[in-house]
Amino acid sequence: MSKWLMRALGFLFRLLILAVTGEWPGDDNEEKTQPKPRPLARPPRPPAQAKAARQRDLDLEAVARSQRAAPELSRLLGDVDSSLAAFAEPVVVHARSQGIALAPTRLVAFVDLPAAQAKEAAVGAELVPVSVDSNFADQPERWVFLGRHVGRAMFDAVPGWAAEIYRAHRLPPTLFVPPGHVPYDADTARAALGVWLPELFADAYATHMLGPGYASVLGTSLTRSKQPMETTVARVQGRWLSATPPAVVRMHVVFAVLEHLGLHQWEHDLRSRWEAAHGATESLYLPLADGRLMAIPLPY
């Protein structure tokens, strides 16, 4: 594994650890004392799964060709495709220079792709659909979220890297929500970071690429000044913790990235704007299986 790519991606991950725990994991001398990472490889998919994934890609490729043949959509889709490629280029170019084969992920833009079709295609397929609406070109502030789509794809782009991160920091990719009579302990509360890690990495990547532009638009989209507690509540999907982090955790990570980029005044101004709308956050609320919420003091 390339030292550059491991350090570049690892840097963003470390920002997440710092933002949530207040501790910077490891130091610059770490690679001098630790053994070199072993080569990582994506395990082969079972034949049936690979066949189904390929068929999903073919179906979506047919939709992509059809939409690009429509004069009223071709320019918008071309611009979105170019933006996605630009956001991915730094990692792609450096990976190529180091001889690293990234996972064959392709981000392809669509207009008004049904949510069910987009979700289905994301499971085990190489083509990652990015759906925009027909008015996307008239809302320039929304284009910053394309950087987030790329960041989410980059989390899985280096085969085995995400699994290595989970193992190294003892984080689970999923978390079974505790029953009501068993509250969260410190380890279980920390495990939520593993569930949220892909989405937080996407926010960190977009902030690293776009700086205050992304942070400002994200903050505006997540602001709930009339219901500030909503920004502190984690959700469930069935009996599992939702992969979508609470808004306050997302913004905390974004502010940490701005701080480490040296954009101190922007970080101060955007944090002040966020806290003016929501107040100072003292607790995060994690769900229990019986529907109740458990307050976890911050930082935890």
Rosetta blueprint (number, residue, H / E / L):
1 M L
2 S L
3 K H
4 W H
5 L H
6 M H
7 R H
8 A H
9 L H
10 G H
11 F H
12 L H
13 F H
14 R H
15 L H
16 L H
17 I H
18 L H
19 A H
20 V H
21 T H
22 G L
23 E L
24 W L
25 P L
26 G L
27 D L
28 D L
29 N L
30 E H
31 E H
32 K H
33 T H
34 Q L
35 P L
36 K L
37 P L
38 R L
39 P L
40 L L
41 A L
42 R L
43 P L
44 P L
45 R L
46 P L
47 P H
48 A H
49 Q H
50 A H
51 K H
52 A H
53 A H
54 R H
55 Q H
56 R H
57 D H
58 L H
59 D H
60 L H
61 E H
62 A H
63 V H
64 A H
65 R H
66 S H
67 Q H
68 R H
69 A L
70 A L
71 P H
72 E H
73 L H
74 S H
75 R H
76 L H
77 L H
78 G H
79 D H
80 V H
81 D H
82 S H
83 S H
84 L H
85 A H
86 A H
87 F H
88 A H
89 E H
90 P H
91 V H
92 V H
93 V H
94 H H
95 A H
96 R H
97 S H
98 Q L
99 G L
100 I L
101 A L
102 L L
103 A L
104 P L
105 T L
106 R E
107 L E
108 V E
109 A E
110 F E
111 V E
112 D L
113 L L
114 P L
115 A H
116 A H
117 Q H
118 A H
119 K H
120 E H
121 A H
122 A L
123 V L
124 G L
125 A L
126 E L
127 L E
128 V E
129 P E
130 V E
131 S E
132 V E
133 D L
134 S L
135 N L
136 F H
137 A H
138 D H
139 Q L
140 P H
141 E H
142 R H
143 W H
144 V H
145 F H
146 L H
147 G H
148 R H
149 H H
150 V H
151 G H
152 R H
153 A H
154 M H
155 F H
156 D L
157 A L
158 V L
159 P L
160 G L
161 W H
162 A H
163 A H
164 E H
165 I H
166 Y H
167 R H
168 A H
169 H L
170 R L
171 L L
172 P L
173 P L
174 T L
175 L L
176 F E
177 V L
178 P L
179 P L
180 G L
181 H L
182 V L
183 P L
184 Y L
185 D L
186 A H
187 D H
188 T H
189 A H
190 R H
191 A H
192 A H
193 L H
194 G H
195 V H
196 W H
197 L H
198 P H
199 E H
200 L H
201 F H
202 A H
203 D H
204 A H
205 Y H
206 A H
207 T H
208 H H
209 M H
210 L H
211 G L
212 P H
213 G H
214 Y H
215 A H
216 S H
217 V H
218 L H
219 G H
220 T H
221 S H
222 L H
223 T L
224 R L
225 S L
226 K L
227 Q L
228 P H
229 M H
230 E H
231 T H
232 T H
233 V E
234 A L
235 R L
236 V E
237 Q E
238 G L
239 R L
240 W E
241 L E
242 S L
243 A L
244 T L
245 P L
246 P L
247 A H
248 V H
249 V H
250 R H
251 M H
252 H H
253 V H
254 V H
255 F H
256 A H
257 V H
258 L H
259 E H
260 H H
261 L L
262 G L
263 L L
264 H H
265 Q H
266 W H
267 E H
268 H H
269 D H
270 L H
271 R H
272 S H
273 R H
274 W H
275 E H
276 A H
277 A H
278 H H
279 G L
280 A L
281 T L
282 E L
283 S E
284 L E
285 Y E
286 L E
287 P E
288 L L
289 A L
290 D L
291 G L
292 R L
293 L E
294 M E
295 A E
296 I E
297 P E
298 L L
299 P L
300 Y L
